[in-house]
Amino acid sequence: GLPSPSLAIRDGLDLFANIRPSKTRLGVTSVATKMDLVIVRENTEGFYAARSLHEGKGEFMPTPELAMSIRKISVKGSRRIAKVAFDLARSRRKKVTIVHKVNVLRVTDGLFLREVREAASSYPDVEIEEVIVDAMAALLIRQPERFDVVVTTNMFGDILSDEAAELSGGLGLGGSINAGHDHAVAQAAHGSAPDIAGQNKANPTAHIL
């Protein structure tokens, strides 16, 4: 229930891109046999109640029996995260996978998909594919080697990047960067683990990465 320093830094510095690489490594036991991908997650919008609106939260309860959540997707947010993904892909294997749920979230994911497609037109050298999020969750298990850079919205990126980290050897390997135009902050992709504090069990690899 205490204020989040991470949230304050992220919002204060407008760190809109959460960049999370996952790869298999020699000598590290993993579910995936071959993986080398980066998930580029929009970091300031979506269903995240505490960070998506200028004032107030995106979750509310009109009555004790009804809870509601607002999802924020903007042209600005979609365009700038798309640029991060395509610029990154140019330095890697030149492929971007756009993950969405436009068959259900037709308006919000429709806007996101439209803007990422538009951004793709400025990168004719980068291959693109579009995958629905539930299919993506399965394909990460079945064919992780096919993916290079994955771009998606906030909550989808949060879930898929944790899945990718687990497949590559565990969340303890999940390093990440929160990046904006002028600043970047590195942190482990996983949360804190006070239950193992002082027991010499914590894996520092994510922080090092």
C-alpha positions in Angstrom: 0.0 0.0 0.0 3.0 2.3 0.1 3.9 4.7 -2.9 5.9 3.0 -5.6 9.3 4.6 -6.3 9.5 2.7 -9.6 6.2 4.1 -10.7 7.2 7.7 -9.7 10.4 7.4 -11.7 8.7 5.8 -14.7 6.0 8.5 -14.8 8.3 11.4 -13.9 10.8 10.7 -16.6 8.2 9.4 -19.1 9.9 6.0 -19.5 7.4 4.8 -22.1 9.3 1.8 -23.4 9.9 -1.3 -21.4 12.4 -3.4 -23.2 12.8 -7.0 -22.1 15.2 -9.4 -23.8 15.0 -13.2 -23.3 17.5 -15.7 -24.7 18.7 -19.2 -24.0 22.2 -19.5 -22.6 24.8 -22.2 -22.7 24.8 -24.0 -19.3 21.4 -22.7 -18.2 18.6 -25.2 -17.9 15.6 -23.9 -19.9 12.3 -25.1 -21.4 13.1 -23.5 -24.7 16.0 -25.0 -26.7 16.6 -21.9 -28.8 15.4 -18.3 -28.1 16.8 -14.9 -28.7 14.0 -12.2 -28.7 13.2 -8.8 -27.3 9.7 -7.9 -26.1 9.1 -4.1 -26.5 6.2 -3.3 -24.2 4.4 0.0 -24.0 4.9 1.2 -20.5 2.5 4.1 -19.7 -1.0 3.1 -21.0 -3.2 0.1 -21.2 -5.2 -1.3 -18.2 -2.6 -0.2 -15.6 -4.9 1.8 -13.3 -2.3 3.8 -11.5 -0.3 5.0 -14.5 -2.6 5.5 -17.4 -4.5 8.6 -16.6 -3.5 12.2 -15.9 -5.5 12.3 -12.7 -7.2 9.5 -10.8 -7.1 5.8 -11.5 -8.5 3.8 -14.3 -10.3 1.4 -11.9 -13.4 2.2 -10.0 -16.4 0.7 -8.3 -19.8 2.4 -9.0 -21.4 0.0 -6.5 -19.9 -2.6 -4.1 -21.2 -5.2 -6.6 -19.6 -3.7 -9.7 -15.9 -3.1 -10.5 -14.8 -1.4 -13.8 -11.5 -0.7 -15.6 -10.7 1.7 -18.4 -8.0 0.9 -21.0 -6.1 3.8 -22.4 -4.5 3.5 -25.9 -3.4 6.6 -27.7 -2.0 7.5 -31.1 1.1 9.1 -29.5 1.8 6.1 -27.2 1.3 3.6 -30.1 3.5 5.5 -32.5 6.4 6.0 -30.2 6.6 2.4 -28.9 6.4 1.2 -32.6 9.4 3.4 -33.4 11.4 1.8 -30.6 10.6 -1.7 -31.8 11.4 -1.0 -35.5 14.7 0.8 -34.6 15.7 -2.1 -32.4 14.8 -4.6 -35.1 17.1 -2.9 -37.6 20.0 -3.6 -35.3 19.0 -7.3 -34.9 17.4 -9.7 -37.4 15.0 -7.2 -39.0 11.7 -8.7 -38.0 8.9 -7.3 -35.8 5.9 -9.3 -34.5 2.9 -7.1 -33.6 0.9 -8.8 -30.8 -2.7 -7.7 -30.3 -6.3 -8.8 -29.6 -8.1 -6.8 -32.3 -10.7 -9.5 -32.8 -12.1 -8.7 -29.4 -10.7 -5.2 -28.4 -11.6 -3.8 -31.8 -11.4 -0.1 -30.9 -8.3 0.1 -28.6 -6.2 -2.6 -30.2 -7.6 -1.5 -33.5 -6.0 1.9 -32.9 -2.7 0.3 -31.7 -2.5 -2.0 -34.7 -3.3 0.8 -37.2 -0.5 3.0 -35.8 2.1 0.2 -35.7 1.3 -0.7 -39.3 1.7 2.9 -40.3 5.1 3.0 -38.5 6.1 -0.1 -40.4 5.7 1.7 -43.7 8.8 3.8 -42.8 10.9 0.6 -42.3 10.6 -1.3 -45.6 13.7 -3.4 -44.7 12.0 -4.8 -41.6 9.6 -7.8 -41.9 6.4 -7.7 -40.0 3.9 -10.2 -38.8 0.7 -9.9 -36.7 -0.2 -12.5 -34.0 -3.2 -12.5 -31.7 -2.1 -12.6 -28.1 -3.4 -16.0 -27.1 -1.8 -17.6 -30.1 1.4 -15.8 -29.2 1.4 -17.3 -25.7 1.3 -20.8 -27.4 3.9 -20.0 -30.1 6.4 -18.8 -27.5 6.3 -22.3 -26.1 6.2 -24.1 -29.5 8.4 -22.0 -31.7 10.3 -19.3 -29.7 13.1 -19.3 -32.2 10.9 -17.7 -34.9 10.6 -14.3 -33.0 13.1 -11.4 -33.0 11.4 -8.2 -31.8 7.9 -8.3 -30.4 5.9 -5.1 -29.9 2.7 -5.0 -27.9 0.6 -3.1 -25.4 1.3 -2.8 -21.7 -0.5 -5.7 -20.1 0.1 -8.2 -22.9 3.8 -7.3 -22.9 4.0 -7.8 -19.1 2.5 -11.3 -19.3 4.4 -12.4 -22.4 7.7 -11.2 -21.2 7.4 -13.1 -17.9 6.5 -16.2 -20.0 9.5 -15.7 -22.2 11.8 -15.2 -19.2 10.5 -18.5 -17.7 11.1 -20.3 -21.0 14.6 -19.1 -21.2 15.5 -20.3 -17.7 13.4 -18.4 -15.1 12.4 -14.9 -14.0 15.7 -14.5 -12.3 17.2 -14.0 -15.7 14.7 -11.3 -16.7 16.6 -8.0 -17.1 14.8 -5.0 -18.5 15.2 -1.3 -19.4 12.6 1.4 -18.9 13.4 3.9 -21.6 12.2 7.3 -22.7 13.6 9.9 -25.1 16.1 11.4 -22.6 16.5 8.8 -19.8 16.6 5.1 -19.1 16.4 3.1 -15.9 17.5 -0.6 -15.7 15.8 -3.0 -13.4 14.9 -6.6 -13.0 11.6 -7.5 -14.8 10.4 -9.4 -11.7 9.2 -7.8 -8.5 10.7 -7.9 -5.1 10.9 -11.1 -3.0 10.8 -10.1 0.7 10.0 -13.7 1.6 13.5 -14.8 0.8 15.4 -11.8 2.1 18.5 -12.6 4.0 18.5 -16.3 3.0 21.2 -16.2 0.4 18.7 -17.5 -2.2 18.1 -14.4 -4.4 19.3 -14.6 -8.0 21.0 -11.3 -9.0 21.4 -12.2 -12.7 18.4 -10.1 -13.8 19.8 -7.0 -12.1 23.3 -7.6 -13.6 21.8 -8.1 -17.1 
